[in-house]
Amino acid sequence: VGGDDVKVTITDKDGTSIPVDIHDNGKGEYTIKFTPVKTGKVSVNVSVSNTPLNGSPFTFFVLPDANLTFDLSGVGLKTGFAGSPVSFQVKVLDSTSKTPIALE
C-alpha cells in the first residue's frame, strides 16, 4: 500500500517552519526527516488525508549540539585589582547556526 496524503509541518519555538522530507516506504509507512537549527521547543503537526493524527501536534525539545562554542568578552578577562570585583561575559553559541542560545 502507500501513497497516502501525508502532510507534516514542523515549526520551531519562534514559529519558523522547518523544511521536511517525507519518504513513502510503502506498506503505509513513512519516514520523516528534518534538521532543526535552533534549540528549544519544536511543534510537529502530522495529518493523513487532512485528518490530524491523534495527539497532533506533538512537541519535543531540541537540545544544544554537543559541540557548543563560547564567546568570552569583557575587561575581567584582561585585568583586575585585588579586592575589587571583576566581570566578563560568556555567550553560549549553537555550533550549527552560531547564534546565542538559552537553555530552557
C-alpha positions as CSV (number, residue, x, y, z in Angstrom):
1,V,0.0,0.0,0.0
2,G,1.3,3.6,0.5
3,G,0.6,6.7,-1.5
4,D,-1.4,8.3,1.4
5,D,-1.8,12.1,1.5
6,V,0.7,12.6,4.5
7,K,1.4,16.1,5.5
8,V,3.9,17.1,8.1
9,T,4.6,20.7,9.3
10,I,7.3,21.4,11.8
11,T,7.8,24.8,13.5
12,D,10.5,26.0,15.9
13,K,9.9,28.0,19.1
14,D,9.8,31.2,17.0
15,G,7.1,29.8,14.7
16,T,9.6,29.4,11.8
17,S,8.8,26.5,9.5
18,I,11.5,23.8,9.3
19,P,11.8,22.0,5.9
20,V,10.6,18.4,6.0
21,D,11.4,15.5,3.7
22,I,8.7,12.8,3.6
23,H,9.6,9.4,2.1
24,D,6.9,6.8,1.3
25,N,8.4,3.4,2.4
26,G,5.3,1.6,1.1
27,K,3.1,-0.6,3.3
28,G,1.6,2.6,4.9
29,E,5.0,3.5,6.5
30,Y,6.6,6.9,6.0
31,T,10.0,8.3,7.1
32,I,10.1,11.9,8.0
33,K,13.4,13.7,8.1
34,F,14.2,17.3,9.1
35,T,17.2,19.2,10.6
36,P,16.4,21.7,13.4
37,V,18.8,24.6,13.6
38,K,17.7,26.2,16.9
39,T,17.4,24.8,20.4
40,G,14.1,24.9,22.2
41,K,10.5,23.7,21.7
42,V,9.5,22.2,18.4
43,S,5.9,21.5,17.2
44,V,5.2,18.7,14.8
45,N,1.8,18.6,13.1
46,V,1.0,15.3,11.2
47,S,-2.1,14.6,9.1
48,V,-3.2,12.0,6.7
49,S,-5.8,12.9,4.2
50,N,-6.3,16.2,6.0
51,T,-7.1,14.4,9.3
52,P,-4.7,15.1,12.2
53,L,-3.2,12.1,13.9
54,N,-4.3,11.5,17.4
55,G,-2.1,13.7,19.7
56,S,-1.0,16.0,16.9
57,P,0.6,18.5,17.3
58,F,3.4,16.7,19.0
59,T,6.1,18.7,20.9
60,F,9.6,18.0,21.9
61,F,12.7,19.9,22.8
62,V,15.8,20.3,20.6
63,L,18.9,20.3,22.8
64,P,22.1,22.1,22.0
65,D,24.7,20.5,19.8
66,A,27.3,18.6,21.9
67,N,29.9,20.8,20.2
68,L,28.9,24.2,21.7
69,T,31.1,27.1,21.2
70,F,31.6,30.0,23.6
71,D,32.3,33.7,23.1
72,L,34.0,35.3,26.0
73,S,34.4,39.1,26.4
74,G,34.9,41.8,28.9
75,V,37.6,43.7,30.9
76,G,37.7,41.0,33.6
77,L,39.4,38.7,31.2
78,K,42.3,41.1,30.8
79,T,42.9,42.9,34.1
80,G,41.7,43.1,37.7
81,F,42.7,44.6,41.0
82,A,43.0,42.7,44.3
83,G,40.0,43.3,46.5
84,S,37.8,44.6,43.6
85,P,35.2,42.7,41.7
86,V,35.9,41.9,38.0
87,S,33.4,40.7,35.4
88,F,33.2,39.2,32.0
89,Q,30.5,37.8,29.7
90,V,30.1,34.2,28.4
91,K,27.9,33.7,25.4
92,V,26.9,30.1,24.6
93,L,26.6,29.6,20.8
94,D,24.9,26.8,18.9
95,S,27.7,25.4,16.8
96,T,25.4,24.9,13.8
97,S,23.9,28.4,13.5
98,K,26.5,30.3,15.5
99,T,23.6,32.1,17.3
100,P,23.4,32.6,21.0
101,I,21.2,30.1,22.8
102,A,19.5,29.9,26.1
103,L,18.8,26.6,27.7
104,E,15.2,26.3,28.7
